[in-house]
Amino acid sequence: MKLVQIAQHAENLDRAAEFYSALLGSAPAAVFEPPGLLFFDLDGVRLLLERGAPSSVVYIEVPDVRSRVAELEAAGVEVVGAPHVIFHHDDARLGPAGTDEWMAFIRDSEGNTVGLVSHEADGGPPA
């Protein structure tokens, strides 16, 4: 099976487009107004932001959680969970073997929580 799409609530599509463009480093793939749909492409998985969608937590991989959170915080983004190690991967079942999984949580422009994830090789630089 392949994950095709994740939906997230967005009350203001212009504001959400600006926030997610800055977060992801890319422009929206498509906007349909009406009915109020904003799409980003995340390596073949669609991120849909829409007025009618419920809020959920979306987890996005970034190269280095600590530096990305520092950049976002400097830009005024609310950090709701500071970067921290949540798990060490002894094997490759849920992440790269021999890495620590780092996570942090931010609040997007629409009030949703977004998880940011990266992996580091046993105390070294991001993997």
Accessible surface in RSA format (square Angstrom, percent):
REM  Atomic radii and reference values for relative SASA: ProtOr
REM  Chains: A
REM  Algorithm: Lee & Richards
REM  Probe-radius: 1.40
REM  Slices: 20
REM RES _ NUM      All-atoms   Total-Side   Main-Chain    Non-polar    All polar
REM                ABS   REL    ABS   REL    ABS   REL    ABS   REL    ABS   REL
RES MET A   1   253.71 131.4 163.13 108.0  90.59 215.7 138.36 117.6 115.35 152.8
RES LYS A   2   149.70  73.0 124.84  76.6  24.86  59.2  86.22  77.6  63.48  67.6
RES LEU A   3   104.76  58.3  90.42  64.7  14.34  36.1  95.74  67.2   9.02  24.3
RES VAL A   4    78.39  51.6  74.78  67.7   3.61   8.7  75.32  65.4   3.07   8.3
RES GLN A   5    63.83  35.7  43.05  31.5  20.78  49.5  10.45  22.3  53.38  40.5
RES ILE A   6    50.07  28.5  45.64  34.0   4.43  10.7  50.07  36.1   0.00   0.0
RES ALA A   7    37.71  34.7  24.77  38.2  12.94  29.4  24.77  34.9  12.94  34.3
RES GLN A   8     0.02   0.0   0.02   0.0   0.00   0.0   0.02   0.0   0.00   0.0
RES HIS A   9    43.36  23.7  43.36  30.1   0.00   0.0  29.88  30.8  13.48  15.7
RES ALA A  10     0.00   0.0   0.00   0.0   0.00   0.0   0.00   0.0   0.00   0.0
RES GLU A  11   103.36  59.3  96.28  72.8   7.08  16.9  46.23  89.4  57.13  46.6
RES ASN A  12    61.31  42.3  57.25  55.3   4.06   9.8  10.33  24.9  50.98  49.3
RES LEU A  13     9.11   5.1   6.93   5.0   2.18   5.5   6.93   4.9   2.18   5.9
RES ASP A  14   122.40  85.7 113.51 113.0   8.88  21.0  32.49  76.5  89.91  89.7
RES ARG A  15   108.08  45.4 102.08  52.0   6.00  14.3  48.41  66.2  59.67  36.2
RES ALA A  16     0.00   0.0   0.00   0.0   0.00   0.0   0.00   0.0   0.00   0.0
RES ALA A  17    20.51  18.9  20.21  31.2   0.29   0.7  20.48  28.8   0.03   0.1
RES GLU A  18   133.56  76.7 124.11  93.9   9.45  22.5  47.54  92.0  86.02  70.2
RES PHE A  19    27.29  13.7  20.23  12.5   7.06  18.4  26.04  15.8   1.25   3.6
RES TYR A  20     0.68   0.3   0.68   0.4   0.00   0.0   0.35   0.3   0.33   0.4
RES SER A  21    30.98  26.2  26.46  35.3   4.52  10.4  23.00  49.0   7.98  11.2
RES ALA A  22    71.04  65.3  48.56  74.9  22.47  51.1  60.05  84.6  10.99  29.1
RES LEU A  23    10.73   6.0   0.87   0.6   9.86  24.8   0.87   0.6   9.86  26.5
RES LEU A  24    40.45  22.5   9.71   7.0  30.74  77.3  14.65  10.3  25.80  69.4
RES GLY A  25    68.62  84.6   0.00   N/A  68.62  84.6  35.38  97.1  33.24  74.5
RES SER A  26    52.19  44.1  40.99  54.7  11.20  25.8  45.51  96.9   6.68   9.4
RES ALA A  27    77.43  71.2  57.86  89.3  19.57  44.5  59.18  83.3  18.26  48.4
RES PRO A  28    42.55  31.0  23.68  21.6  18.87  68.6  23.68  19.6  18.87 117.3
RES ALA A  29    70.01  64.4  30.15  46.5  39.86  90.7  40.01  56.3  30.00  79.5
RES ALA A  30    34.94  32.1  24.88  38.4  10.06  22.9  34.94  49.2   0.00   0.0
RES VAL A  31    79.65  52.4  53.60  48.5  26.06  62.8  53.60  46.6  26.06  70.7
RES PHE A  32   105.11  52.6 101.74  63.0   3.36   8.7 105.11  63.7   0.00   0.0
RES GLU A  33    96.35  55.3  64.58  48.9  31.77  75.6  47.96  92.8  48.39  39.5
RES PRO A  34   119.59  87.2 104.31  95.1  15.28  55.5 104.62  86.4  14.97  93.0
RES PRO A  35    97.35  71.0  71.06  64.8  26.29  95.6  75.75  62.5  21.60 134.3
RES GLY A  36     1.06   1.3   0.00   N/A   1.06   1.3   0.00   0.0   1.06   2.4
RES LEU A  37    40.47  22.5  40.47  29.0   0.00   0.0  40.47  28.4   0.00   0.0
RES LEU A  38     0.72   0.4   0.72   0.5   0.00   0.0   0.72   0.5   0.00   0.0
RES PHE A  39    29.06  14.5  29.06  18.0   0.00   0.0  29.06  17.6   0.00   0.0
RES PHE A  40     0.40   0.2   0.08   0.0   0.33   0.8   0.36   0.2   0.05   0.1
RES ASP A  41    83.79  58.7  66.06  65.8  17.73  41.9  23.90  56.2  59.90  59.7
RES LEU A  42    43.31  24.1  33.76  24.2   9.55  24.0  38.24  26.9   5.07  13.6
RES ASP A  43   151.23 105.9 115.12 114.6  36.11  85.4  41.04  96.6 110.19 109.9
RES GLY A  44    40.45  49.9   0.00   N/A  40.45  49.9  26.52  72.8  13.93  31.2
RES VAL A  45    28.40  18.7  28.40  25.7   0.00   0.0  28.40  24.7   0.00   0.0
RES ARG A  46   109.97  46.2 109.97  56.1   0.00   0.0  37.86  51.7  72.11  43.7
RES LEU A  47     0.69   0.4   0.53   0.4   0.15   0.4   0.69   0.5   0.00   0.0
RES LEU A  48    11.04   6.1  11.04   7.9   0.00   0.0  11.04   7.8   0.00   0.0
RES LEU A  49     0.00   0.0   0.00   0.0   0.00   0.0   0.00   0.0   0.00   0.0
RES GLU A  50    43.48  25.0  43.48  32.9   0.00   0.0   0.64   1.2  42.84  35.0
RES ARG A  51    94.62  39.7  84.66  43.2   9.95  23.7  41.88  57.2  52.73  32.0
RES GLY A  52    70.67  87.1   0.00   N/A  70.67  87.1  37.56 103.1  33.11  74.1
RES ALA A  53     7.18   6.6   0.93   1.4   6.25  14.2   4.12   5.8   3.06   8.1
RES PRO A  54   106.02  77.3  94.39  86.0  11.63  42.3 105.80  87.3   0.23   1.4
RES SER A  55    75.44  63.8  46.99  62.7  28.46  65.6  34.76  74.0  40.69  57.0
RES SER A  56    45.88  38.8  34.92  46.6  10.96  25.2  43.84  93.4   2.04   2.9
RES VAL A  57    71.83  47.3  49.55  44.9  22.28  53.7  49.55  43.1  22.28  60.4
RES VAL A  58     3.39   2.2   0.97   0.9   2.42   5.8   3.39   2.9   0.00   0.0
RES TYR A  59   115.97  54.1  89.55  50.9  26.42  68.7  58.32  43.8  57.65  71.1
RES ILE A  60    16.78   9.5  14.02  10.4   2.75   6.6  16.78  12.1   0.00   0.0
RES GLU A  61   127.09  73.0 101.03  76.4  26.07  62.1  35.76  69.2  91.34  74.6
RES VAL A  62    11.77   7.7   8.37   7.6   3.40   8.2  10.15   8.8   1.63   4.4
RES PRO A  63   115.26  84.0 101.22  92.3  14.04  51.0 113.39  93.6   1.87  11.6
RES ASP A  64    36.82  25.8  35.14  35.0   1.67   4.0   9.60  22.6  27.22  27.1
RES VAL A  65     0.55   0.4   0.27   0.2   0.28   0.7   0.27   0.2   0.28   0.8
RES ARG A  66   101.99  42.8  95.79  48.8   6.20  14.8  42.77  58.5  59.22  35.9
RES SER A  67    53.56  45.3  46.38  61.9   7.18  16.5  40.00  85.2  13.56  19.0
RES ARG A  68    47.54  20.0  47.09  24.0   0.45   1.1  17.28  23.6  30.27  18.3
RES VAL A  69     6.50   4.3   6.50   5.9   0.00   0.0   6.50   5.6   0.00   0.0
RES ALA A  70    58.90  54.2  49.60  76.5   9.31  21.2  53.87  75.9   5.04  13.3
RES GLU A  71    96.72  55.5  85.59  64.8  11.13  26.5  44.67  86.4  52.05  42.5
RES LEU A  72     9.53   5.3   9.53   6.8   0.00   0.0   9.53   6.7   0.00   0.0
RES GLU A  73   103.51  59.4  92.46  70.0  11.04  26.3  26.31  50.9  77.20  63.0
RES ALA A  74    94.54  86.9  49.91  77.0  44.63 101.5  62.64  88.2  31.90  84.5
RES ALA A  75    83.21  76.5  41.41  63.9  41.81  95.1  54.51  76.8  28.70  76.0
RES GLY A  76    67.00  82.6   0.00   N/A  67.00  82.6  36.53 100.2  30.47  68.2
RES VAL A  77    23.34  15.4  14.54  13.2   8.80  21.2  19.53  17.0   3.81  10.3
RES GLU A  78    97.30  55.9  86.19  65.2  11.12  26.5  44.49  86.1  52.81  43.1
RES VAL A  79    38.96  25.6  12.30  11.1  26.66  64.2  12.30  10.7  26.66  72.3
RES VAL A  80    60.09  39.5  19.95  18.1  40.13  96.7  27.83  24.2  32.26  87.5
RES GLY A  81    19.24  23.7   0.00   N/A  19.24  23.7  18.90  51.9   0.34   0.8
RES ALA A  82    66.75  61.4  57.04  88.0   9.71  22.1  57.04  80.3   9.71  25.7
RES PRO A  83    35.24  25.7  18.98  17.3  16.25  59.1  18.98  15.7  16.25 101.0
RES HIS A  84    81.68  44.6  78.65  54.7   3.03   7.8  61.67  63.6  20.02  23.3
RES VAL A  85    67.75  44.6  44.43  40.2  23.32  56.2  44.43  38.6  23.32  63.2
RES ILE A  86    75.58  43.0  41.21  30.7  34.37  82.8  48.96  35.3  26.62  72.2
RES PHE A  87   101.60  50.8  94.68  58.6   6.92  18.0 101.58  61.6   0.02   0.0
RES HIS A  88    69.59  38.0  59.08  41.1  10.51  26.9  42.44  43.7  27.15  31.6
RES HIS A  89     4.94   2.7   4.05   2.8   0.89   2.3   3.55   3.7   1.39   1.6
RES ASP A  90   122.85  86.1  93.11  92.7  29.74  70.3  34.80  81.9  88.05  87.8
RES ASP A  91    61.72  43.2  58.70  58.4   3.02   7.1  33.53  78.9  28.19  28.1
RES ALA A  92    72.86  67.0  49.19  75.9  23.67  53.8  50.37  70.9  22.49  59.6
RES ARG A  93   201.96  84.8 167.70  85.5  34.26  81.6  77.05 105.3 124.91  75.7
RES LEU A  94   145.30  80.9 117.51  84.1  27.78  69.8 124.31  87.3  20.99  56.5
RES GLY A  95    15.48  19.1   0.00   N/A  15.48  19.1  13.10  35.9   2.38   5.3
RES PRO A  96    63.35  46.2  52.77  48.1  10.58  38.5  62.39  51.5   0.96   6.0
RES ALA A  97    57.98  53.3  34.57  53.3  23.41  53.2  34.75  48.9  23.22  61.5
RES GLY A  98    26.56  32.8   0.00   N/A  26.56  32.8  22.28  61.1   4.28   9.6
RES THR A  99     5.66   4.0   5.66   5.7   0.00   0.0   5.66   7.6   0.00   0.0
RES ASP A 100    26.51  18.6  26.51  26.4   0.00   0.0   0.00   0.0  26.51  26.4
RES GLU A 101    21.69  12.5  21.69  16.4   0.00   0.0   0.66   1.3  21.03  17.2
RES TRP A 102    38.35  15.4  38.35  18.6   0.00   0.0  37.01  19.7   1.34   2.2
RES MET A 103    23.98  12.4  23.98  15.9   0.00   0.0  17.83  15.2   6.15   8.1
RES ALA A 104     0.00   0.0   0.00   0.0   0.00   0.0   0.00   0.0   0.00   0.0
RES PHE A 105    42.45  21.2  42.45  26.3   0.00   0.0  42.45  25.7   0.00   0.0
RES ILE A 106     0.00   0.0   0.00   0.0   0.00   0.0   0.00   0.0   0.00   0.0
RES ARG A 107    77.51  32.5  73.29  37.4   4.23  10.1  18.34  25.1  59.17  35.9
RES ASP A 108     6.98   4.9   0.00   0.0   6.98  16.5   0.38   0.9   6.60   6.6
RES SER A 109    34.33  29.0   8.18  10.9  26.15  60.2  19.80  42.2  14.53  20.4
RES GLU A 110    24.88  14.3   0.07   0.1  24.81  59.1   4.55   8.8  20.34  16.6
RES GLY A 111    46.96  57.9   0.00   N/A  46.96  57.9  25.76  70.7  21.20  47.5
RES ASN A 112     3.51   2.4   2.60   2.5   0.91   2.2   0.91   2.2   2.60   2.5
RES THR A 113    32.32  23.0  29.32  29.7   3.00   7.1  14.33  19.3  17.99  27.2
RES VAL A 114     0.01   0.0   0.01   0.0   0.00   0.0   0.01   0.0   0.00   0.0
RES GLY A 115     0.00   0.0   0.00   N/A   0.00   0.0   0.00   0.0   0.00   0.0
RES LEU A 116     0.00   0.0   0.00   0.0   0.00   0.0   0.00   0.0   0.00   0.0
RES VAL A 117    17.18  11.3  17.18  15.5   0.00   0.0  17.18  14.9   0.00   0.0
RES SER A 118     2.40   2.0   1.93   2.6   0.47   1.1   1.18   2.5   1.22   1.7
RES HIS A 119    19.85  10.9  18.65  13.0   1.21   3.1  17.14  17.7   2.71   3.2
RES GLU A 120     5.13   2.9   5.13   3.9   0.00   0.0   0.00   0.0   5.13   4.2
RES ALA A 121    48.75  44.8  46.24  71.4   2.51   5.7  46.24  65.1   2.51   6.6
RES ASP A 122    99.28  69.5  71.86  71.5  27.41  64.8  36.15  85.1  63.13  63.0
RES GLY A 123    69.34  85.5   0.00   N/A  69.34  85.5  35.77  98.2  33.57  75.2
RES GLY A 124    24.26  29.9   0.00   N/A  24.26  29.9  21.91  60.1   2.36   5.3
RES PRO A 125   107.03  78.0  97.27  88.7   9.75  35.4 104.73  86.5   2.29  14.3
RES PRO A 126    50.21  36.6  29.31  26.7  20.90  76.0  29.31  24.2  20.90 129.9
RES ALA A 127    82.92  76.2  18.42  28.4  64.49 146.7  55.86  78.7  27.06  71.7
END  Absolute sums over single chains surface
CHAIN  1 A     6992.8       5157.5       1835.3       4220.0       2772.7
END  Absolute sums over all chains
TOTAL          6992.8       5157.5       1835.3       4220.0       2772.7
